[in-house]
């Protein structure tokens, strides 16, 4: 009942502020210029998957492309095959149903009165990013490529948007998607109010259960065989229930006596998190080329703490060539952090720990449960956006946070450069980074999370693509800061 109530509330309150939302894969203006082209791309490269504490490097090759008819874009990204670092060829990508979630459809863009995109969705921000802060459903690409949906509607005085990370989760026997939404209402020429809501209807959805036996693969010694969970069960079966033999194996060969009843079973269990927020924006100056606004927002995590930003200031100058800044001071109570649903949330929302030796002592900790250890704190947030002549676009978010005697810095930044040399030659480069928990900026090398470089000559383009994901890998063996993603070379042919 609780799950259905939250889902209903979210579906009734969809929306976001258009200039803050970035539903496209790259920086907005330059991505729209790319979307005008129809192409087919072939790429080869290396990658690593990031399912919990596993890290498996492999070689991959695939084909992707898109075709645009008026306002509709149909795209695909098919990994044709992958070869493990051990030389083993994985054939699971040769089945048709493995490709269904690699297709995306897009209508309009983030500035249209109606916009919808299905498939891969990166860097989704709602409102002032106080709840949903750059969430992506494309981590661990290309192995897990969720088929999500983002849609927005704009009317005269109201705008509404909805984001779902994976539509497949909606149609499970017990619905378990991450869903976020916002509605914004213009009350007058100077005043508008927004309401944002987000919920993860099952934080445990991070874990796989390959054999459908209700035990997550990380707890199951035989994840591909539904008959067994522990080594004792398999030994019991092989010994045809001969207890004398089993006792001998336990005493002299160290056979564990752990059985599935001793292990944490997820089954249809859910761990639900939710957050809600209200914001108010007041326009001090509103001119064709520049504006100045004040804003404030307050947010609440369900069953946990709250946070408030006051005062905040936002200013912009220019139209086609535009610069915009925003800055605010924020306070968070105990058991609360701003931007809880961040870039790598779908990877870090739940992890495994060990409370002792043995398979039976493995347990799951969620990001939500960690909130109980957070003290109260404050932060200064700063944002900068620059657009210049369809050549450069920069979006940067900077946050300095203090908790008691501890401080750390977060930096999120996107940069895109696009240059035409005549009608048939084009050079493009895009880069972005996502960092958190930086305690000393002078002693850290900030890594790029993504870099693409391409050179187009008439109907052909040659490109380099690199996507990296950095996060703290919590697991029962060790905690470590890991990197994974995809590095590839590509050849693109433009159809028309």
ABEGO torsion letter per residue (X at the ends): XAAAAAAAAAAABBEBBAAABBABABBAAAAAAAAABBBBBBBBBBBBBBBEABBBBBBBBBBBEBBBBEABBBBBBBBABBBBAAGBBBAAAABAAAAAAABBBBBEBAABABBBBBEBBBGBBBEAGAABBGBBAABGOAABBBBBBBBBBBBAABBBBBBBABAAAAABABBABBBBBBBBBBABAABBBBBBBBBBABAAAABBBAAGAGBBAAABABAABAABABAAAAAAAAAGGBAAAAAAAAAAAGBBABBAAABBBAEABBBBBBBBBBBBBBBABBBAABBBBBBBBBBBBBGBBBBBBOBBBBBBBEBABBBBBBBBBBBBBBGBBBGABBAAAAAAABBBBBAEBEAAABBBBBAAAAAAABBBBBBBBBBBBBBBGGABBBBBBBBBBBBEABBBBBBBBBBBBBBBBEAABBBBBBBBBBBBGBABAAABBBBBABBBBBBBBEABBBBBBBBBBBBBBBBAABBBBBBBEBBBBBBBBBAX
